[in-house]
């Protein structure tokens, strides 16, 4: 396997037709790179000219050391990590691709971070720096590694064999493939069906809106975090740029609920990969005339996935929130599948301190 760093245009050409997250898309990565102080590195593994593995990482250097993350923190990115595209269906060959790509990325390929640091200290930029073959050196005490993997990436063992800590996290996927809306609604809990029905009886509209709707959702989310005395690190400039970039390809929609006077009640910003719709932002608790309206917004979004999806290949709704106990009681009412994904990070007590210092936890 040959592993090399890619330009964004090369990354776009190498992406498969499925099995990746919305933030793997080039337009999303470009916005993320513009709104983080980390350097984006796009790794591609090739068999001849055929791409068989991809991994975006973000390298942030500080005086105390280097953080290597995928995704970068504090940008509302639920998962990123590796994409595998082995050409063979055989388990042995799939594992070989996974093992070899992981080893090469972690140990053999990447910019020589120490050389870059030394050159920067003396104000010298070497034209050879981009071509130096060395390592990301995740075993170093001065390098912190954290990755939240793509949900389709089901075998993180090579990372644990590389002395990194691997733990499962979870999300909810509501599978809508081959189902009509009546069948989907019947699969919800009785209380959720009643809540949606009560909201439908109100003089409430739920429509998709553009950037102005996304901004109202952002502001409502920001207020809700402030009310709960929780940090909210997303800037409007970042949310705006991401929404606009994805909306150009119809991969971002703002679902907004309004009362009969047109006043904002609640909303959800949804993002779309080739496989999934994502509940990305919004859903702050909203009660109108004694009835919660958020379930109706979720339902309108789900109806669109079934009847008129913005991306034809989308068949699942990622409800998020499966790692927070107080949210699970509500999300479980949708009858979605509990799906694991993996968090890979540097082990030990030092990492726990560093995560706070670098704000590596979402």
C-alpha positions, 0 to 999 in steps of 0.5 A, a space after each residue: 500500500 502507498 500512503 500519501 497526503 492529498 489535496 482537497 480536490 484529490 480527496 473529493 475524487 477518492 471518496 466512495 459512494 457511501 460509508 462516510 460522514 457528512 463532514 468527510 465531504 470536501 465542502 465541509 472539510 474546507 469550512 472546518 479547515 478555515 475555522 480551526 487553527 489546526 493544520 488539516 492533513 488528508 491521508 490516502 492509501 492506494 493500491 496502484 491508482 485505486 484509493 482503498 483508505 482515507 483519513 483526515 486529521 487536524 494537527 495543532 501545535 503548541 509549546 507544550 506539545 502536539 494534538 492530532 485529532 479527527 475531528 478537531 474539537 469544539 466545532 460540533 462534528 460528531 464523528 470523522 476518522 478513517 474510511 476503508 474501501 478494500 477492493 476484496 470482500 474477503 475478511 483477511 484482505 479487509 483486515 490487511 488493508 485496515 492494519 497496514 493503513 493504520 500502521 502507515 498513518 500512525 508510524 510512517 507517514 506525515 510531516 516531520 513535526 519536530 523538523 517543522 518546529 525547529 525550522 519555525 523557531 529560526 524562521 526558516 521554511 524548508 521546501 523539503 518539509 512537505 516531502 519528509 517521511 517520518 511519523 506522527 509519533 503518537 507514542 510520544 508523551 508530547 503528542 496527544 491523539 484523539 479520534 471519533 471514528 466514522 460509524 461505518 468503521 467497525 474494526 478499531 483493533 489496529 489502533 489498540 494494537 498501536 498502544 492507543 485506547 479504544 472505547 465504544 460510544 453510541 448513536 441512534 440510527 432510524 432505518 427508513 429504507 423501504 418503509 412508508 410513513 405509516 409504517 414508520 409512525 406505527 413503530 414509534 412509542 405510543 406517547 411519541 405518536 400522541 405527542 406528534 398528533 397533538 402538535 399536528 392539531 395546533 395552528 403550527 407550521 413546520 417548513 424548511 427555511 434557508 440561512 435565516 432559519 438556520 440563524 434562528 435555530 443557532 440563536 435558540 440553541 445558544 440561548 438554551 446552552 446559556 440557560 443551562 450554564 453550558 459552554 457553547 463554542 460554535 460561532 455563527 460565522 462557522 455555522 453560516 459558512 458550513 450551512 451555505 457550503 452544504 446547502 449548495 448541494 442540498 445537504 443542509 436544511 433548516 426545519 423551523 416551527 412557527 405559530 399562527 403569527 409566524 413567531 419562531 417556536 423551535 427548529 432543527 438544522 439537518 445535514 445530509 451525507 450520502 447515507 444519513 440525515 443528521 440531527 445536527 443543531 437545535 431542538 431546544 425544548 419548546 412548549 406551545 399551548 401545552 404541547 411539545 413541538 419538537 417531535 413534530 419537527 422530527 416527524 416532518 424531517 423523517 417524512 421528507 427522508 421517506 417521500 422526498 429526500 434531498 439526497 436520493 441515497 439517504 435512508 437513515 436518520 441519525 438522531 444523536 444523543 445516545 451517550 447522554 442518559 437524559 436524552 436517551 429516554 426521549 430518543 428511544 421512543 423513535 424505535 431506532 437502532 443503537 449503533 456503536 462507533 469508536 473513540 480512539 485516544 492516547 491513554 493514561 492520566 496525562 491524556 485526561 489532563 491534556 483533553 481539558 487543556 486542548 478542549 479535545 472533548 466535544 
